[in-house]
Amino acid sequence: MIQASGEEAKFTVEEVDSADQPRRARVDDAETPAEKLGRKRDYLEGFLAEKQQDAAAGEPGGDIYEGVVAALKEIFDPEIPVNIYELGLIYGVDVDNEGGVVITMTLTTPHCPVAESMPSEVELRVGAVPGVRDVEVNLVWDPPWDMGKMSDEAKLELGML
């Protein structure tokens, strides 16, 4: 073997008389159906439910941020039976250190019948979250909403998965 510098690499070889055979798997070692049924909790449930440790209140995992997201998930689009967060209408949630919240969102179309009332509903619901000082809702049209912004939960709810 030749290295980049042109020198030949040196290897050390160790000879042994014998090595232990690796342990073979046995049918008796397999989990029984009763043991499988005894596992009540999926390992992912605990992982997904775990909150970020030492997160600031306004950061993902923090109390205010998670409260804002929970409030957004309670607001449903009147034409599509899915909440606006899972629908992908929320482009950003920013929480500052003093509890000021800025929501950047869009609607499914500029001609949406709730174009005038939805931002004020978002402002009202998010403003009721404990720790929120004030709320600013920015309604944007760029980038335009499309079905690709929906979460898998929303697609499942609408029978698209």
JOTAVEN-V850019 format. One record per backbone hydrogen bond with DSSP energy under -0.5 kcal/mol. CO is the residue of the C=O (numbers start at 1). NH is the residue of the N-H. If there is no record, write none. Layout:
BEGIN
co->CO nh->NH
co->CO nh->NH
END
This chain:
BEGIN
co->1 nh->9
co->3 nh->6
co->7 nh->3
co->11 nh->13
co->13 nh->15
co->26 nh->29
co->27 nh->30
co->32 nh->36
co->33 nh->37
co->34 nh->38
co->35 nh->39
co->36 nh->39
co->38 nh->40
co->42 nh->45
co->42 nh->46
co->43 nh->47
co->44 nh->48
co->45 nh->49
co->46 nh->50
co->52 nh->55
co->56 nh->59
co->57 nh->65
co->58 nh->95
co->59 nh->62
co->62 nh->66
co->63 nh->67
co->64 nh->68
co->65 nh->69
co->66 nh->70
co->67 nh->71
co->68 nh->72
co->69 nh->73
co->71 nh->74
co->72 nh->75
co->72 nh->85
co->74 nh->76
co->75 nh->84
co->80 nh->82
co->82 nh->77
co->83 nh->87
co->84 nh->89
co->84 nh->90
co->85 nh->88
co->86 nh->151
co->89 nh->91
co->89 nh->106
co->92 nh->104
co->94 nh->102
co->96 nh->99
co->99 nh->133
co->99 nh->134
co->100 nh->96
co->101 nh->136
co->102 nh->94
co->102 nh->104
co->103 nh->105
co->103 nh->138
co->104 nh->91
co->104 nh->92
co->105 nh->140
co->107 nh->145
co->109 nh->112
co->112 nh->115
co->114 nh->118
co->117 nh->121
co->118 nh->122
co->119 nh->123
co->120 nh->124
co->121 nh->125
co->122 nh->126
co->123 nh->127
co->124 nh->128
co->125 nh->128
co->126 nh->129
co->129 nh->132
co->131 nh->133
co->134 nh->101
co->136 nh->103
co->136 nh->138
co->137 nh->139
co->138 nh->105
co->138 nh->140
co->146 nh->149
co->147 nh->150
co->151 nh->155
co->152 nh->156
co->153 nh->157
co->154 nh->158
co->155 nh->160
co->155 nh->161
co->156 nh->159
END
